[in-house]
Amino acid sequence: MSRQYLDVPYRSKDAAKALGARFDGAVKRWYVEAGADLIAFSAWLPAGTILAAAVGCIKKQRAEWWDPECVFQPIVDAVSA
């Protein structure tokens, strides 16, 4: 199964774990399994995956009106982290 690795600082490890992230001791990084809702982990996504998470949110809405908070929150979280 594919993994999405996260950039979790030590001080945030408990929060990431509470959301369902797991620690890979071999590479010493936190991750979530493929298919996980990345919006919940947006604060720790590597920079290249933030836009992908926002696009996934838009596709998830599949409505005429999309939720701007859902789309832009991953970007705000990443910038403020």
NORMO-V828183 format. One record per residue. N is the residue number from 1. PSI is psi in whole degrees, 0 to 359 (NA if undefined). OMEGA is omega as a letter, one per 30 degrees, with the letter a starting at -180 (999 if undefined). BURIAL is # if it has 24 or more other C-alpha atoms within 12 Angstrom, else .. Layout:
[[N;PSI;OMEGA;BURIAL] [N;PSI;OMEGA;BURIAL]]
This chain:
[[1;141;a;.] [2;148;a;.] [3;147;l;.] [4;110;l;#] [5;149;a;#] [6;154;l;#] [7;82;a;#] [8;116;l;#] [9;157;a;.] [10;320;a;.] [11;343;a;.] [12;4;a;.] [13;321;a;.] [14;322;l;.] [15;316;l;.] [16;318;l;#] [17;321;l;.] [18;332;l;.] [19;351;l;.] [20;3;l;.] [21;153;l;#] [22;156;a;#] [23;129;l;#] [24;103;a;.] [25;333;a;.] [26;321;a;.] [27;357;l;.] [28;51;l;.] [29;152;l;#] [30;152;a;#] [31;165;l;#] [32;152;l;#] [33;155;l;.] [34;141;a;.] [35;351;l;.] [36;153;l;.] [37;103;a;.] [38;342;l;#] [39;321;l;#] [40;336;a;#] [41;16;a;#] [42;329;a;#] [43;338;a;#] [44;6;l;#] [45;140;l;#] [46;151;a;#] [47;321;a;.] [48;343;a;.] [49;356;a;#] [50;312;l;#] [51;321;l;#] [52;322;l;.] [53;320;l;#] [54;318;l;#] [55;320;l;#] [56;325;l;#] [57;317;l;#] [58;314;l;.] [59;325;a;.] [60;324;a;.] [61;314;l;.] [62;44;l;.] [63;168;l;.] [64;323;l;.] [65;130;l;.] [66;159;a;.] [67;107;a;.] [68;330;l;.] [69;319;l;.] [70;322;a;#] [71;315;a;#] [72;345;a;#] [73;320;l;#] [74;325;l;#] [75;315;l;#] [76;315;a;.] [77;319;a;#] [78;321;a;#] [79;324;a;.] [80;355;a;.] [81;NA;999;.]]
